Each structure stands twice: as structure tokens, then as C-alpha cells.
Amino acid sequence: MSTAVSTSRTQRDPALTGQTVVLLGGSAGIGLETARLARAEGADVILVGRNAERLERAARAVDAQSTAAFDATDVDALERFFEGQPKPVDHVLVTAGGPHYQPLAEMDFAEARRTVEEHLWLPLQLARIALEAVRPGGSLLFMGGTGGRRPAVGLTVGGTLTTGSPALVANLALEIAPIRVNLIAAGFVDTPLSASILGDQLEARRTELRETLPIGRVVGPEDVAALAVHLMTNTALTGATYDIDGGQQLLS
Ligand SMILES: NC(=O)c1ccc[n+]([C@@H]2O[C@H](COP(=O)([O-])OP(=O)(O)OC[C@H]3O[C@@H](n4cnc5c(N)ncnc54)[C@H](OP(=O)(O)O)[C@@H]3O)[C@@H](O)[C@H]2O)c1
């Protein structure tokens, strides 16, 4: 009797059955893990990335409905992609783009401009497109970081975008309601991006984080994926920023 009660309390239907999730940046890291979890929750997933070969590998791994290889900051390509969808999609996660660390004296302005494209113009353009391309009550989800919140040499561009992004999603949430708009702000996440930035320092960084983070382990892309799927499915959430860093900001 008590077993039957506890079983019925823990069983639930998949949270995204019948829904379609687009991952702009779905062939690796946080986007790919979110695609995997969304599939497990019953969604169809559509993966976007620039490298077609990596994209096809990822699509096979998660049994994606379709893929499209293009640069998400290319507005014409982004528009064509959404126009090509047979019906409005339910959720879009943007993991395209990366961080920017460069002291002003050494700044490559083309690279800096590209970072602004990724973290300001892409969200704005996507929100405009979403008015037609995302169903009311669906959601847009953007990625930001926590590392750029404290000023430091090399963080002028990254820090400006980091601190501005919560205002961006809050305003967009009003502009395109009832489509919901949220931001995930991550600390270190163990993904191919982190590996490429840290190179041979990666293992030392993982060890340091395991020894110092309050959670006693490194945050992985599957942790961020769990938060992303929650933000897609909890219809009370919009206009807000959700930190996920294992307590990294609490350390001095
Ligand atoms: N990892 C971290 O510690 C961390 C922390 C805070 C914030 N973030 C942010 O979270 C996001 C995802 O990070 P991640 O670690 O998952 O990165 P990742 O492992 O490098 O994966 C990024 C994915 O996005 C695709 N992509 C990148 N630029 C694109 C573009 N312009 N158009 C279309 N697809 C693009 C990549 O494929 P292609 O290269 O083939 O296009 C790949 O599928 C980034 O914005 C990153 O800055 C990461």
C-alpha cells in the first residue's frame, strides 16, 4: 500500500511531450546536453551550429528532428531558418557565442564587435523573429556568465554585456509577452568551450574547483541543461536571470 502511494507520487509525464525545442548552438556543450534532456522529456529538437560535421554527429546522438548549419548571428540566415519551420516552435535556447577577455590596449575590435553581435544583437533580432516564430507562452532562453560581474582588466566588453544582459531579458520579456524570456548566468561549466580556453590548465582548474566550490564538484553541462528545461516548462518564470555556479561567486 505505502509502495503504491510513493510510486504514484514520483511518476510523472515527460514535461515537453509534443513540444519543439530549437538549440541555436546545439552541437556541443550546454546546447547539446539540453537537447539530450529535452528529448528525454519528450520534445522534438532542432539543432543549429556552424560546423556541419559536428552538427550531424550531435543530431545522431540525440535523434534530432532536423539540423541547420549556419552562423546564428547572420540575421538573414536566422530569419530564413525560422520561416522554414512548418509551425511556431515552443522554446529556443541560444548557446551560440562565447566570452570576451581582452585588455583595451590589446583589443581586437572586430572580435569585440562580434561578441556584441552574439550577446546583444542576436537576442534582439531573435526576439523580433520570435513574435511570429515562437508560440505564445513558449520561451526564449539566453546564456550569460557570472564571471564578468566584478570589474577587471580585460573584462570591459564582457563585463558590460554580462551586467547588461539581465536588463535585456527583463525588457524583452515585456516587449514580447506572453512569450517568456530568461537568462542563465553560469560560472565555470565543464564543456568543450572551457577546454579550448584553458588548454593544458583544464585539469588543474577542475581540481581547484572541486577543492574550493561549496558543492565540492565541478558544474557540468547537464546541470545547466536541467535548469534550462525547468525554465522552459515552468510557465511562471519570465524576465529573470538564474545563476548556476556551484557557489563560485561566494568565494573571494
Ligand atoms: N562553459 C562555460 O564555462 C560557460 C560559462 C558561462 C557562460 N557560458 C556561455 O554559454 C554558451 C555556451 O557555452 P558552451 O560552453 O556550451 O560552448 P561550446 O561547448 O563551445 O558549445 C557552443 C555551441 O554553439 C555553437 N555555436 C557557437 N557559435 C555559434 C554561432 N555563431 N552560430 C551557431 N552556432 C554557434 C557551437 O558549434 P559551432 O562552433 O560548430 O558553431 C556549439 O555547438 C556560450 O555563450 C558561453 O559563453 C559558458
The ligand as a Tripos MOL2 file, in Angstrom:
@<TRIPOS>MOLECULE
LIG
   48    52     1     0     0
SMALL
NO_CHARGES

@<TRIPOS>ATOM
      1 N1         31.3510   26.8470  -20.4840 N.am      1 LIG1
      2 C1         31.3280   27.8030  -19.5580 C.2       1 LIG1
      3 O1         32.0490   27.7510  -18.5530 O.2       1 LIG1
      4 C2         30.3760   28.9710  -19.7070 C.ar      1 LIG1
      5 C3         30.2050   29.8360  -18.6150 C.ar      1 LIG1
      6 C4         29.3550   30.9300  -18.7360 C.ar      1 LIG1
      7 C5         28.7210   31.1590  -19.9460 C.ar      1 LIG1
      8 N2         28.9230   30.3100  -20.9950 N.ar      1 LIG1
      9 C6         28.2640   30.6320  -22.2530 C.3       1 LIG1
     10 O2         27.3570   29.5950  -22.5930 O.3       1 LIG1
     11 C7         27.2930   29.4610  -24.0150 C.3       1 LIG1
     12 C8         27.5440   28.0040  -24.3750 C.3       1 LIG1
     13 O3         28.7970   27.6150  -23.8810 O.3       1 LIG1
     14 P1         29.3570   26.1290  -24.0580 P.3       1 LIG1
     15 O4         30.4130   26.0100  -23.0270 O.co2     1 LIG1
     16 O5         28.2770   25.1480  -24.1340 O.co2     1 LIG1
     17 O6         30.0740   26.2780  -25.5080 O.3       1 LIG1
     18 P2         30.5680   25.1570  -26.5320 P.3       1 LIG1
     19 O7         30.8950   23.9140  -25.8210 O.co2     1 LIG1
     20 O8         31.6390   25.8150  -27.3470 O.co2     1 LIG1
     21 O9         29.2890   24.9420  -27.4840 O.3       1 LIG1
     22 C9         28.8320   26.0210  -28.2370 C.3       1 LIG1
     23 C10        27.8700   25.5170  -29.3040 C.3       1 LIG1
     24 O10        27.3790   26.6380  -30.0330 O.3       1 LIG1
     25 C11        27.7200   26.5280  -31.4120 C.3       1 LIG1
     26 N3         27.9850   27.8830  -31.8730 N.ar      1 LIG1
     27 C12        28.9190   28.7490  -31.4060 C.ar      1 LIG1
     28 N4         28.8330   29.9210  -32.0480 N.ar      1 LIG1
     29 C13        27.8080   29.7950  -32.9340 C.ar      1 LIG1
     30 C14        27.2330   30.6680  -33.8860 C.ar      1 LIG1
     31 N5         27.6810   31.9190  -34.0650 N.pl3     1 LIG1
     32 N6         26.1830   30.2320  -34.6360 N.ar      1 LIG1
     33 C15        25.7000   28.9770  -34.4830 C.ar      1 LIG1
     34 N7         26.2220   28.1030  -33.5890 N.ar      1 LIG1
     35 C16        27.2620   28.5110  -32.8280 C.ar      1 LIG1
     36 C17        28.9020   25.5870  -31.4200 C.3       1 LIG1
     37 O11        29.0640   24.9020  -32.6490 O.3       1 LIG1
     38 P3         29.9290   25.5390  -33.8750 P.3       1 LIG1
     39 O12        31.2000   26.0510  -33.2520 O.co2     1 LIG1
     40 O13        30.1090   24.4020  -34.8230 O.co2     1 LIG1
     41 O14        29.0990   26.6360  -34.4270 O.co2     1 LIG1
     42 C18        28.4950   24.6210  -30.3230 C.3       1 LIG1
     43 O15        27.5050   23.7300  -30.7910 O.3       1 LIG1
     44 C19        28.3070   30.4620  -24.5860 C.3       1 LIG1
     45 O16        27.6480   31.6500  -24.9030 O.3       1 LIG1
     46 C20        29.2350   30.6930  -23.4120 C.3       1 LIG1
     47 O17        29.8950   31.9420  -23.4790 O.3       1 LIG1
     48 C21        29.7230   29.2140  -20.9080 C.ar      1 LIG1
@<TRIPOS>BOND
     1     1     2 1
     2     2     3 2
     3     2     4 1
     4     4     5 ar
     5     4    48 ar
     6     5     6 ar
     7     6     7 ar
     8     7     8 ar
     9     8     9 1
    10     8    48 ar
    11     9    10 1
    12     9    46 1
    13    10    11 1
    14    11    12 1
    15    11    44 1
    16    12    13 1
    17    13    14 1
    18    14    15 2
    19    14    16 1
    20    14    17 1
    21    17    18 1
    22    18    19 2
    23    18    20 1
    24    18    21 1
    25    21    22 1
    26    22    23 1
    27    23    24 1
    28    23    42 1
    29    24    25 1
    30    25    26 1
    31    25    36 1
    32    26    27 ar
    33    26    35 ar
    34    27    28 ar
    35    28    29 ar
    36    29    30 ar
    37    29    35 ar
    38    30    31 1
    39    30    32 ar
    40    32    33 ar
    41    33    34 ar
    42    34    35 ar
    43    36    37 1
    44    36    42 1
    45    37    38 1
    46    38    39 2
    47    38    40 1
    48    38    41 1
    49    42    43 1
    50    44    45 1
    51    44    46 1
    52    46    47 1
@<TRIPOS>SUBSTRUCTURE
     1 LIG1         1 GROUP 0 **** ****
